[in-house]
Amino acid sequence: MGAEFLGTFWLVLGGCGSAVLAAKVIDSTDKVQLGIGFLGVAFAFGLTVLTGVFAFGHVSGGHFNPAVTFGLAVSGRFAWKDVVPYWVIQVVAASVAGLVLFVIASGKDGFSASASGFATNGYGDRSPNGYGLAACLVCEVVMTAVFLYVILGSTDDRGPKSFAPIAIGFTLTIIHLVSIPVTNTSVNPARSLGVAWFAGGAALGQVWLFILAPLIGAAIAGASYAAITGARRDPVDVGVANNPA
């Protein structure tokens, strides 16, 4: 639980923090954009997961995301009895990270979490590029399913699991590069809730989609990975490759 707290906290603080504090920075003298933009934010999310899984994955599995926990449980890789405790600590950690980020961002005159968006996710007029509900639903379901397929594949006993954090981190980077313009990229209910509390209003009114869609995508991947890849669900003799159960 402690490792999940630290990893989820780092993911939300590093990823959402880069979006809120560093994505758009205008030089006061030359009026030049010095911020990291979409590309930098995408890499920030990927790198927080990569470093977090390397640091804490050996303790908790490095989920940092309720959808990942759910998908792993559906696939048989994680005990159902531990799902709710993981969900609780992930949402708490994301909310604490959101609070820290809110305190930092509020140090600038004129800052408003609701007016700025505060790295929240949305559809329709709250989508960065105006994408509708159906498009955002499909995007989040598919992106989360892809994320889970990579997690399940890179941690399969038949592959080189020591490289899994790299594959997982870069996959999350690509997911953000594709979907930031659509939904501001969730694929993680805890990440969405952790900042939505502070933006309030419309952000909280739309957050249901970013809880539901990632869970659907994770369930699809968790239920189908073994059938697609031929991974064995049954126990095997010691020394025979098998995905962890």
C-alpha positions in Angstrom: 0.0 0.0 0.0 2.9 2.3 0.8 4.6 1.6 -2.5 1.3 2.2 -4.4 0.8 5.5 -2.6 4.3 6.7 -3.5 4.1 5.6 -7.1 0.6 7.0 -7.7 1.6 10.3 -6.0 4.6 10.6 -8.2 2.6 9.9 -11.4 0.0 12.5 -10.7 2.4 15.2 -9.3 4.9 14.7 -12.2 2.4 14.2 -15.0 -0.3 16.7 -14.0 2.3 19.0 -12.6 4.1 19.2 -15.9 0.8 20.1 -17.6 -0.3 22.7 -15.0 3.1 24.4 -14.3 5.3 23.8 -17.4 3.2 23.1 -20.5 2.8 26.8 -21.3 5.4 29.2 -20.0 5.7 32.6 -21.6 8.9 34.6 -21.2 8.0 37.9 -19.6 10.6 39.9 -21.6 10.5 38.4 -25.1 7.0 36.9 -25.0 8.5 33.6 -26.2 6.9 30.2 -25.4 9.4 28.4 -23.2 7.0 25.7 -22.0 7.3 22.0 -22.7 3.9 21.7 -24.6 2.1 18.4 -25.4 5.3 16.6 -26.2 6.9 17.4 -22.8 3.7 16.5 -20.9 3.5 13.2 -22.7 7.1 12.4 -21.8 6.5 13.5 -18.2 3.7 11.0 -17.7 5.7 8.2 -19.4 8.8 8.9 -17.3 6.9 9.1 -14.0 5.5 5.6 -14.7 8.9 4.3 -15.9 10.8 5.5 -12.9 8.0 4.6 -10.5 7.7 1.0 -11.7 11.5 0.6 -11.4 11.4 2.1 -7.9 8.3 0.5 -6.4 7.2 -2.3 -8.8 9.1 -5.0 -6.9 7.0 -4.1 -3.8 3.5 -3.6 -5.0 3.5 -4.5 -8.7 3.6 -0.9 -9.7 0.0 -0.4 -10.7 -0.5 3.3 -9.7 -3.8 3.1 -11.6 -7.2 1.6 -10.7 -7.7 0.4 -14.3 -4.4 -1.5 -14.2 -5.4 -3.1 -11.0 -8.8 -4.1 -12.4 -7.3 -5.4 -15.7 -4.7 -7.5 -13.9 -7.5 -9.0 -11.6 -9.6 -9.8 -14.7 -6.6 -11.5 -16.3 -6.0 -13.6 -13.2 -2.7 -11.9 -12.3 -4.0 -10.1 -9.2 -6.1 -11.2 -6.3 -9.7 -9.8 -6.3 -9.6 -9.3 -2.5 -6.8 -6.7 -2.9 -8.5 -4.7 -5.6 -10.5 -2.3 -3.4 -7.7 -1.5 -1.0 -5.4 -0.7 -4.0 -8.2 1.5 -5.5 -8.6 3.4 -2.3 -4.9 4.1 -1.8 -4.5 5.1 -5.4 -7.3 7.6 -5.3 -6.0 9.0 -1.9 -2.4 9.3 -3.3 -3.7 11.0 -6.5 -5.8 13.4 -4.4 -2.8 14.3 -2.1 -0.7 14.9 -5.2 -3.5 17.1 -6.6 -3.5 19.1 -3.3 0.2 19.6 -3.4 0.0 20.8 -7.0 -2.9 23.1 -6.2 -0.9 24.7 -3.4 2.1 25.2 -5.7 0.0 26.6 -8.6 -1.9 28.9 -6.3 1.3 30.7 -5.5 0.9 32.6 -8.8 -1.3 35.6 -8.8 -4.5 35.1 -10.7 -4.4 31.3 -10.7 -7.8 29.5 -10.8 -8.0 25.7 -11.0 -11.5 25.9 -12.5 -10.6 28.5 -15.1 -7.3 26.9 -16.1 -8.7 23.4 -16.3 -6.0 22.1 -13.8 -5.0 19.2 -16.1 -8.5 17.7 -15.9 -10.1 15.5 -18.5 -13.1 16.3 -20.5 -15.3 15.9 -23.6 -17.3 18.3 -25.7 -16.4 21.9 -24.8 -13.9 20.6 -22.2 -12.0 18.5 -24.7 -8.8 20.2 -25.7 -9.8 20.0 -29.4 -13.6 19.9 -29.0 -14.1 16.1 -29.4 -17.6 14.8 -28.5 -18.6 12.2 -25.9 -18.6 9.2 -28.2 -15.1 9.9 -29.6 -13.7 10.5 -26.1 -15.3 7.2 -24.9 -13.8 5.2 -27.7 -10.4 6.9 -27.3 -10.2 6.2 -23.6 -11.4 2.6 -23.9 -9.0 1.7 -26.7 -6.0 3.5 -25.2 -6.5 1.9 -21.9 -6.8 -1.6 -23.5 -3.6 -1.0 -25.4 -1.9 0.1 -22.2 -3.0 -3.1 -20.4 -2.0 -5.4 -23.3 1.5 -3.9 -23.1 1.6 -4.3 -19.3 0.4 -7.9 -19.5 2.8 -8.7 -22.4 5.8 -7.1 -20.9 5.4 -8.8 -17.6 4.6 -12.2 -19.1 7.1 -14.9 -17.9 7.8 -15.7 -21.6 9.4 -12.3 -22.1 12.2 -10.2 -20.7 10.4 -8.8 -17.7 13.3 -6.7 -16.5 12.6 -4.3 -19.4 8.9 -4.0 -18.6 9.1 -0.6 -17.0 10.6 0.8 -20.1 8.0 -0.7 -22.4 5.2 0.5 -20.1 6.6 4.0 -19.7 7.1 4.6 -23.4 3.6 3.2 -24.2 2.1 5.7 -21.8 4.0 8.4 -23.6 2.7 7.4 -27.0 -0.9 7.2 -25.5 -0.5 10.8 -24.4 0.9 11.9 -27.7 -2.2 10.5 -29.4 -4.9 11.4 -27.0 -4.0 14.7 -25.2 -5.9 16.6 -27.9 -8.9 14.4 -27.5 -9.5 14.0 -23.8 -6.3 15.4 -22.2 -5.6 11.7 -21.6 -6.8 9.9 -18.6 -6.5 6.0 -18.9 -6.3 6.3 -15.1 -9.4 7.0 -12.9 -7.2 8.0 -10.0 -5.3 10.6 -12.1 -8.6 12.1 -13.2 -10.2 12.2 -9.8 -7.0 13.6 -8.1 -7.2 16.9 -10.0 -11.0 17.1 -10.7 -11.7 17.7 -7.0 -9.9 21.0 -7.2 -11.3 22.2 -10.6 -14.8 21.3 -9.4 -18.0 22.0 -11.4 -17.8 20.8 -15.0 -14.7 18.8 -14.4 -16.4 16.7 -11.7 -19.5 16.5 -13.8 -17.6 14.8 -16.6 -15.2 12.7 -14.5 -17.6 9.7 -14.7 -16.4 9.0 -18.2 -12.8 8.8 -17.1 -13.6 6.3 -14.4 -15.9 4.1 -16.6 -14.0 4.1 -19.9 -10.6 3.0 -18.5 -12.2 0.2 -16.5 -13.9 -1.0 -19.6 -10.7 -0.9 -21.7 -8.8 -2.7 -18.9 -11.4 -5.4 -18.6 -11.3 -6.0 -22.4 -7.5 -6.5 -22.3 -7.5 -8.5 -19.1 -10.2 -10.9 -20.4 -8.6 -11.4 -23.9 -4.9 -11.3 -23.4 -4.4 -15.0 -22.7 -6.6 -16.1 -25.6 -4.9 -13.8 -28.0 -1.3 -14.6 -27.0 -1.6 -18.2 -25.9 -0.6 -17.4 -22.4 -1.4 -20.3 -20.0 -3.7 -19.7 -17.0 -3.1 -23.1 -15.4 -0.1 -23.8 -13.1 2.9 -25.4 -14.8 6.0 -27.3 -13.6 8.8 -25.3 -12.2 11.1 -24.0 -15.0 8.3 -23.9 -17.6 7.5 -20.4 -18.9 4.2 -19.1 -17.8 2.6 -15.7 -17.1 2.6 -15.0 -13.4 -0.6 -15.9 -11.5 
